Amino acid sequence: ADMARLNIAQIIGARGVEEFSAEKHDQAIASFTKASEINPHSRDYMFNLAQSYYAKSSKIEERFTALVAEREALTKAKKTPEAKAKADEAAKVGAELVPLLDQIVKISEKTLQVDPASESLYHLIARSYKVTGDVASDPAQQASWRNKALEVLTKKDAMPVDVTEISI
């Protein structure tokens, strides 16, 4: 029965990889979530789940960044009502983005328990914190999130380095 469950997880995980490759991020998220529920010890399902959330959030982040740039251009052009509309739209997109970033952090931290030497996971967490800071409207919150990102990268840099091959 256990082998059958692992095979099912493997099939679902493979489907998730195909969905991710086709940029069907919501479907990939569903597949990797299901595969990791069936086999919670698989680092790959959790890592791929974090990557799927990252890919989905990146698309939304691009929209957010574009809206902020448009707001700034409208502000410089003294088109205040239009700039306010872009700011409001950016805030809505930011509100859509933050829960995804939170998921990336939770999944990446869980995956680090299985794969503590994965630099990619530290980068995912740090980037999620940084972008959460970018979305925040309060300067103190922005600084706090950026400091959290820096702490994660500092922790990553303090990890021991494995030398596996030396050529002379």
C-alpha positions in Angstrom: 0.0 0.0 0.0 2.8 2.4 0.8 4.6 1.7 -2.5 1.3 2.4 -4.3 0.9 5.7 -2.5 4.5 6.7 -3.4 3.8 5.8 -7.0 0.7 7.9 -7.0 2.7 10.8 -5.5 5.3 10.3 -8.2 2.7 10.4 -11.0 1.1 13.6 -9.6 4.5 15.2 -9.1 5.4 14.4 -12.7 2.2 16.0 -13.8 3.1 19.1 -11.7 6.4 19.4 -13.5 4.6 19.3 -16.9 2.1 21.9 -15.6 5.0 24.1 -14.4 6.8 23.8 -17.7 3.6 24.9 -19.5 3.4 27.9 -17.1 0.1 26.6 -15.6 1.2 27.6 -12.1 -2.1 27.2 -10.3 -2.4 23.6 -11.6 1.3 22.9 -10.7 0.7 24.3 -7.2 -2.3 21.9 -6.8 -0.3 18.9 -8.1 2.8 19.5 -5.9 0.5 20.2 -2.9 -1.2 16.9 -3.4 2.0 15.0 -4.1 3.6 16.4 -0.9 0.5 15.5 1.1 0.8 11.9 -0.1 4.6 11.9 0.5 5.5 14.6 3.0 9.1 13.4 3.1 9.9 14.3 -0.5 12.1 17.4 -0.7 11.4 17.7 -4.4 7.6 18.1 -4.2 8.0 20.8 -1.5 10.8 22.6 -3.4 8.8 22.5 -6.7 5.8 23.8 -4.8 7.8 26.8 -3.6 9.1 27.3 -7.1 5.5 27.2 -8.5 4.4 29.9 -6.0 7.5 31.9 -6.9 6.7 31.7 -10.6 3.1 32.7 -10.0 4.1 35.6 -7.7 6.7 36.8 -10.2 4.0 37.5 -12.8 2.0 39.5 -10.2 5.1 41.3 -9.1 5.8 42.4 -12.6 2.3 43.9 -12.7 2.9 45.6 -9.4 6.2 47.1 -10.5 4.7 48.4 -13.8 1.8 50.1 -11.9 4.3 51.7 -9.5 6.3 53.0 -12.4 3.1 54.4 -14.1 2.1 56.0 -10.8 5.5 57.7 -10.6 5.4 58.9 -14.2 1.9 60.3 -13.7 2.9 62.0 -10.4 5.8 63.7 -12.2 3.4 64.8 -14.9 1.2 66.3 -12.2 -1.7 64.1 -13.1 -2.7 63.5 -9.5 -6.1 61.7 -10.0 -4.6 59.3 -12.5 -1.6 58.7 -10.2 -3.9 58.0 -7.3 -5.8 55.5 -9.4 -2.5 53.7 -10.3 -1.5 53.7 -6.6 -4.9 52.2 -5.6 -4.5 49.5 -8.3 -0.9 48.8 -7.2 -2.2 48.4 -3.6 -4.7 45.8 -4.8 -2.1 43.9 -6.7 0.2 44.1 -3.7 -2.5 42.6 -1.5 -2.8 39.7 -4.0 1.0 39.3 -3.9 1.7 39.2 -0.2 -0.1 35.9 0.6 1.8 34.1 -2.2 5.1 35.4 -0.8 4.0 34.2 2.7 3.4 30.7 1.2 6.9 30.7 -0.4 8.5 31.5 3.0 6.5 28.8 4.8 7.1 26.1 2.2 10.8 27.1 1.8 11.4 27.0 5.6 9.7 23.6 5.8 11.9 22.4 2.9 15.0 23.7 4.6 14.4 21.2 7.4 14.9 18.4 4.9 17.6 20.2 2.8 19.4 22.7 5.1 22.2 23.4 2.6 19.9 24.6 -0.3 21.0 28.1 -1.2 18.0 28.4 -3.5 15.7 28.1 -0.6 17.4 30.9 1.3 17.2 33.0 -1.9 13.5 32.3 -2.2 12.9 33.3 1.4 15.0 36.5 1.2 13.4 37.6 -2.1 9.9 37.0 -0.6 10.8 39.2 2.4 12.3 41.9 0.1 9.3 42.0 -2.2 6.9 42.1 0.8 8.9 45.2 1.9 8.5 46.7 -1.6 4.8 46.2 -1.4 4.5 47.7 2.1 3.4 51.4 2.2 4.9 52.2 5.6 8.7 53.0 5.5 9.3 51.4 8.8 7.7 48.1 7.6 9.7 48.4 4.3 12.9 48.6 6.3 11.9 45.8 8.6 11.2 43.4 5.7 14.5 44.3 4.0 16.3 43.7 7.2 14.7 40.2 7.5 15.8 39.5 3.9 19.4 40.6 4.8 19.3 38.3 7.9 18.4 35.3 5.7 21.2 36.1 3.2 23.7 36.6 6.1 22.6 33.2 7.5 23.1 31.6 4.0 26.5 33.2 3.7 27.5 31.8 7.1 26.8 28.2 6.0 29.8 25.9 5.7 31.0 25.4 2.2 31.5 21.8 0.9 34.5 21.4 -1.4 33.8 18.3 -3.4 36.4 18.6 -6.2 39.7 20.4 -6.5 41.6 20.5 -9.8 45.1 21.9 -10.2 
